[in-house]
Amino acid sequence: MSAPATAPTVRFADTLHAEWVKLRSLRSTWSTLACLFGVGLGVTALAMSSAGTDYAEATAADRAAWDPTNLSLTTYIVAQLIIGVLGILIVTSEYATGLMQTSLMATPRRSRLLAAKVTVAAAVAVVAGQLLMLMSFLLGQAMLSAQDVPSASLGDPGVLAAVGGGGLYLTAIALLAAGLGTIMRATAGALATLVGIVFLVPALAGLFPSWLQGLVDVWPTRGAAAVFATVPDPEFPHPWLNLGGMCLGVVAVLVAAFVVFRRRDV
Amino acid sequence: MTTIELRGLTKRYGPDTVVDDVSFTVGPGQVTGFLGPNGAGKSTTMKMIMGLAAPTHGSVTIGGRRYRDLPVPLTTVGALLDAGAVHGGRTARDHLLALALSNGLPRCRVDEVLARTGLGGVAGKRAGGFSLGMRQRLGIAATLLGDPQALIFDEPVNGLDPEGIRWIRDLMRSLAREGRSVLVSSHLMSEMAQSADHLVVIGRGRVIADTGMSEFLRANGEGTVLVRTREPGAFALRLTAAGAAVREGLESSLVVSGMSSDDIGALAAFHGVALSELTPQRASLEDAFMDLTRDSVQYQGVAA
């Protein structure tokens, strides 16, 4: 046998390409994405179908705060969980099957392997997240105008920021999930933690002492979700700062994930 | 030439020392058998070679480098530690393609190793539907992707049918003939006797023998030869006269020790004795292994 013509060293692009092939060759990736769009747009359609009656019954104050953009994007509440599953599975499916051993033998430089996984997760999530937010906005506005309720268009002030910020929010959640998957090494544990973060903590936030309120300002589904609005929320006047705070939190989780991933035996 | 060198390798999990000061060398052009009872530390040692587990003390180098410092790992070492370590939802070809790409290997290598392992026909099938034998072949295909000079197999024949066992045995022999360093673990002495050139025996995490297979066979394997003839009494006398020890076996056979089957056959021909059976007894190899590892077997059953 002759030695194959190989590059003398492995480039990060090679690791990245391999991770992309791994992701695209799994049926679960495509079914999760289909689920993301099916459920995401379905929730938008359901929420918008009653908007006409809601608006007709609304008080003058409610009508002043009427935010058609935000209404059409509330589907993020469910979408963040599904895109989170995608982020979790990128890492935990390898632990569940034992494939992580094989992957680390092919790419023993662990930070490089995890960086490739996180990059692929981010790329998929940013495309899927932006697309879902855009489609959800367009579907929602079409349904609103069909019911003769005030609606928004992409050119209106703050709309592009809300739609684009929403896509970034979902990407950050996917990366948070990938970090949790790396730390937990199990799908169930990581998913339970993600549910706790995006649903339980916001629900219980009222019980927290005042010194924890700063966390609420940057928490998913709370302060960080202010980016979905075009009418400023008096509680969160600078939504991009809140989203930035959440991203810093995600970075902290990812740093922890890299540290444990480098250290642990497989 | 890629040599795997283990120096004082030690792994502790809390108070348990799983691998204790293990040193040996896996040289090119031969199959090194890594033999030990279950729980002896074989798999942990192999994980440390491949950088999957960090040693508490000691070092492993492959061609002089640590595994994680290899520039293109799959072209230096191919290892099959667990045939189940594939994602069942991925096809054989995609699994191998991702591995090949991760090391910058050309795509054509995928079809080459699929052909060499006889998986060409099922390349497009999901690995989840594979039998254990096919998974072993897929794992071996992955080890061959980078055409590496060193190969490591952990219990490769476990759970395989005789045809699969023979295929793996032949493959390991041919890989060694091509000048590669091959390390293969097993808990079956008989398996090692048929495929290994060199033997490292480990028990309770310690190396208890590190020897050439032929020396090991000479020291431990020249047990007995089973002989059958129509006149056992007369031939037994001739064997004893020639210096062998003879005792009666089952069904009026003779169990001869201290003389090789070659010499017994020559003696029979010289005296014109017709032999109906002349069989070297390999069972003594298992006995030798059992004797060697008796003190170091972790989970021992009580004799019934």
Interface residues (C-beta under 8 A of the other chain):
Chain A: M1 S2 A3 P4 A5 T6 A7 P8 T9 V10 R11 D14 T15 H17 A18 E19 V21 K22 S25 L26 R27 S28 S93 E94 T97 G98 L99 M100 Q101 T102 S103 L104 M105 A106 T107 P108 R109 R263 D265 V266
Chain B: K47 M50 G51 L52 A53 A54 Y67 R68 L70 P71 V72 P73 L74 T75 V77 A79 L81 D82 G84 A85 V86 H87 G88 G89 R90 T91 D94 H95 L97 A98 L99 L101 S102 N103 G104 L105 P106 R109 A142 G146 D147 E178
